[in-house]
């Protein structure tokens, strides 16, 4: 496509826009030339008076939303074709209708400001129609999701990871749960734990509010495995992690440090090392794979597969393992320091706990850390953000279809998706591709296999 000039009525200047295969180069006599990837084009259209409007996120300005508009100096009949071509390459969608849930007390308590100052302008500019609601009490998101009219294109959660947990469990109790689970969720980082946002957008952009808002406007739905937790005769859902021992203590035992943001988890880890408490338990696992090299190979092969289709459930699968583990499950009862199970590479920006996990491979990754010296555990922090601990022999790692956890004393914590659950035995099984997420990619934005092969 040929370059063209817009006459900017705001400052009476000309802006040159040069499309290429990857994006748009934007230059003016008064400023440097900026290149904008097509993904960062927020909107582009031409009105009835032939005025062209272009809105982009500028990487050079911390992904700030910048608007350009004016009459094209050297284009006439080709204007509309040109704009349609830019819209197509930028994957701009027709106006989406979004339900936005904003948690005002998550993390450092700034989620409302994040929404008003950054998220809302991008959604508005992209043409989205947004029904925003500030959460007012604990489990408010659960109540909203349980009664939600299924007329939206996605539910956007400006929060930490816990609000998505509430929404999914609300869907479980919806009047038509199989239809409710077709509603994609979109995380926007506004809490202390933003692991799901980092996994969707990658380590570089995972905490970027502008990129997360843009994903809500133009990302696509991908399938997401969910996990059924059967405990004390009741079923709940998990989508992120389940934890016992050290990792549960970090999640639950640092609630009073939420004001620290992500740093609370590092402080919690160091504090737990001081106490160095074991996790007396029995763990039973329905193992599919226990070879770490094969897991890396599978991750690489999965990313090369053709695009997926979104499965259609007509009903929610029943609980299979109400009576706990079966005879063919392996048992671990060694000196355990923690159990951590999930499907997300990053549980926070600084900890890639499940580096070979995938959002929809039909398995749950189960990590069992055996008790080793304090010095060994301190050294394990080196490279934690890259998943280095995956290769430590003291970390037993499994791809599983289900597992059962039995605590052997009444001390410590258990957690699911960062929320405390009763200190009682529980069984987890995979519900393949029951949920959906909005994402710019077809899998997690995780390059672990290239970093480590």
C-alpha positions, 0 to 999 in steps of 0.5 A: 500500500502506498503512503498517504498524508493526513492533514491534522486539523488540530495543529494544522500539520501533515502526518505521513502514514506508510502501511507495510506488511507488519504495521504503519509508519507514522511521521510528521515534520515536528516529531520522530517516525514511529512504527506501529504494529497492526496489533496496536492499531486500536481503531481506523475508520472513515466518516461520511465527510471523508475524515480518516480517524486512526487510533494507536498505542505507541510503544515509544510512549509506554503504549499510550493511546494516541489519536490522529485524524484528518482529510487525506491529501492525496487519496480519494476514491481509494480511501475506503478500500485503504481503510478496510485493508488496514482494518483487516490487517489490524484484526479490528472487530465490529463493536463488542459488547462487554461486561466489565467487573472492577475490583476496587480492593484488589492489590494496591486498591487502584483498579478503579483508577486503572479502569477510568484512566487507561482501560475505558478510553481504549475500549471506547475508542475501539468501539466497544459497548461496555457495561461496567460494574464496580464490585461491592462485596466479597463474592459479588462477582460470583453473584453477578455471574450466577445471574448474568444475562448471556448477551455479552461477547466477554466478561472483562475482569479488572482485578487479580486472579481471584475474581475470575475464580468467582465468575467461573464458579458463578457460571457453574451455578447459572441457570444454563451453565453449559451456555454460560461457560461459552462466555469468554473471560478477559483478565486486565491486571488490577490485583496483587496476583496477576498470573493469568494476565501474564500467561495470556499476554506474556512476561513483557506485556502481562502487567500492561493495562493498555495491552490488556484492554486492547486484548479485550477489544480485539483478541479471540476466544481460546479454549481453557481447561477447568478443574473440578475440585471435589471436597467434603461432598461439594464441587467447586471449580478452579482454573489457575492453581491449587496449593498446599504447604509453602505455596498455600502459605504464600497465597493465604498467609500474605493477605495482610501484605496485598499493598505490596503487590507482587512483592508480597509473594517473595516476602512470603517465600522468604518468611516460609523458608525461615519456618521451613515447615514440612507439609505432612500429606499423602498425594495420589496422581493419575499420571499421564507423563512424568518425563520432563524432556517429553513434556518440553517436546510436547509443548513444542509440538502443541504450539506448531499445531493448526488452529483449534476449534471451540468445543460445545458442551451440552451439559457439565460433566459429572464428578468422576472420582467422588470416592477418591483415588483409584488403584492405578494412581501413583502415591507420594508420601515422602517428605513433602515441602509443597504441592502446587498444581495448575495449568499456567506457566507464570503464577506471578510475574517473578515465578514461572512454576509450570513452564510446560503447561498449556491452556487446553492440553487436557491435563493438569501439571502437578508439581511436588517439591520434596523437602531439601535444605534451606540453602537449596531452596534459596538457590531455587529462587535463581531463575525462578522467573524463567522456570529454572526450578523445573529441572531440579531433581527435588521437584517431582513434576507430572502431567495428570488427568486427576489427583487426590490430596490428603492432609495428615495434620490440621496445620497450614493452609490449602488454596485454590486460585489464591483463595483459601479452602478448608483443610480437608482431603480433596480430589481434582479432575480435569474438565477439558476446554470447558472455559474460554479466554480472550487472547491475542494468541492460540496458547500461552505466550510462553517461549520456555521450549526455545529458552531451554532446548 
